[in-house]
Structures are given as C-alpha cells and as structure tokens.
Amino acid sequence: MEEQSVNAAQLKREVLPALFASPATIGEYGAGIDGAESLNELSNLMEHGAVSALADKIGQIVAKLADADPRKIAEKPTWFEKLLGREVERQVRYQVARKTLDQLLDEAEGVAQRVRDTLRALDDMLNTHEAEVARLRAYIQAGREFLDENPEAGAAKAGVIEFDKPRERFARKLANLATLMASHEMSVTQMKLTRAQAVDMLDRFSETASVLVPVWRQHTLALITTKNMNPAMVAEAAKAHQALMRSLSQSLEGINQ
C-alpha cells in the first residue's frame, strides 16, 4: 500500500501536470496496461485443460473401479452360472478391469504433471495481474486526486469556445481504467479459484496415488492369486476398494460444484 501511495504521488507530481500542459497526450495515460496479452495467456492455459483433463481421467478411474469390486469376484457362482461359464467370465472381467485401472492410473499421473505445470504458469500470471491491478489503482487514485485538487485543470475558460475538453477526456480515461481494473480483479479472482481447485484436486490425487493405490493393488493381487479366498481377505480388499473410490470421488468435488 505504501508503494502504491508513493507511485500515485509521483504521478501527480511529475506526470499529470505535463499531461494537462499537453492535452493531446491524455490518451496515453496508463498506456501499456490493456490486459489483452495476459488474458490471452489465461485463455490459452485454460484451453489446454490440464485440470479438467485430470478430472476426466479420475472420473474414468472411478467408473472402471465399479467393475473391479472385489465382492464381485468373491461371490459364489450358482450351478447355472457355472454351467454358462459366468464364473470364468467374471474373473476375466475383473482382471481386465484391474489391468485397465493400472493403465488409467499411470495416465492420470502424467496428466497430474501437466496440472503442476499449469499451477506454475498460474502463479506467474497471478503475480503479473496483481502487479497490473496495483499499477492501475495508482493511476486511478492519482488522476482522481489531481482532478479534486486542481478543479481548473483542463476546464474550459469562461467565454471561450473550446472543442477539445481535456478534463472530460481525462475523466473518461479514468473511467476506462477503472473498468479495466475491475476486469483484472475478476481475472485474479478466477485464477485464484482455478488454482485452489487444482491444488486441492492434485493434493487429493497425489495422496491417493501414494497411499491408497498401493494398498488396493496389494489386496487385489492377493485376491486374484489365491485359491482359497476367506471372508476376512475379501472384506479387507473391499475396504481398500471403497477407500480408493471415496478418495478419488472427493478429488472431483471441487471441480463439479
């Protein structure tokens, strides 16, 4: 805030008197802060969609987990299902689902790295946007204070017909800068929201991948390699399976709200 006051004071002292001495340059006040470049960067970043891509991949994993429910493979087949070969079909479907899940989890980790890259880019853009908002605020503050403190600056002289109206033009310029600052502040808010959602989803996914997935893999491997499944083994596998599904589903909550 102190830096902003210093900048505003400097503008009032050095820039604005010269500006009103040469009104043709009023349109250049605050030049270089149009926001188009940074907005294009944000648009390009969002179009690549690393955050939504990770959300989609997690959604695919959750859907595929339904086919890999340990309770399905543990169900005792009826004599009719044995006759139709449904038991073998169920085991094959389970093994295919588990293999597909491993592949999806590996792909999700690759997308997660893209999200990390997106977060770094967002941080850079946030710093740039916030600096521009501070600069705009200083220009607007200096301009408004200058007009208040100098009521004759740029005003039409009594009895003189003037087509150029510097004071009105400058007031319009300040209004445009205020509109631009509001747009910048909205962009900052949107970037912070996107960043918070990405960080939360990434944290949840990383925790899931490093803790719950290994446990789930251990239990599912035990199920498909053992010949004598006992209820305790099935219960533990089902518990790991539900914990994994719940954790992955929670990763999507912030994005789907």
Secondary structure, DSSP 4 states (H G I P E B T S, - for coil): -HHHHHHHHHIIIIIHHHHHHSGGGGGGTTTT---HHHHHHHHHHHHH-HHHHHHHHHHHHHHHHGGG-HHHHHSPPPHHHHHHTHHHHHHHHHHHHHHHHHHHHHHHHHHHHHHHHHHHHHHHHHHHHHHHHHHHHHHHHHHHHHHHH-TTTTPPPTT---S--HHHHHHHHHHHHHHHHHHHHHHHHHHHHHHHHHHHHHHHHHHIIIIIHHHHHHHHHHHHH-SS--HHHHHHHHHHHHHHHHHHHHHTHHHH-
